[in-house]
């Protein structure tokens, strides 16, 4: 029984550590709402005209997510 309690305590502690490791810059995401009046292509994907939200992507902020 004591072995099971130690094992379970280790798992719970590990989960707490993993779940509390949230990046501190998570709230620093900049979002821009845009209306694109025409169809357009991003990479190899064709997108329709409409409303989109553009935000930074990745740790360095070099990428964008549409």
Secondary structure by P-SEA (a helix, b strand, c coil): caaaaaaaaaaaaaaaaaaaccccccccbbbbbbbbcbbbbcccccccbbbbbbbbcccccccccc
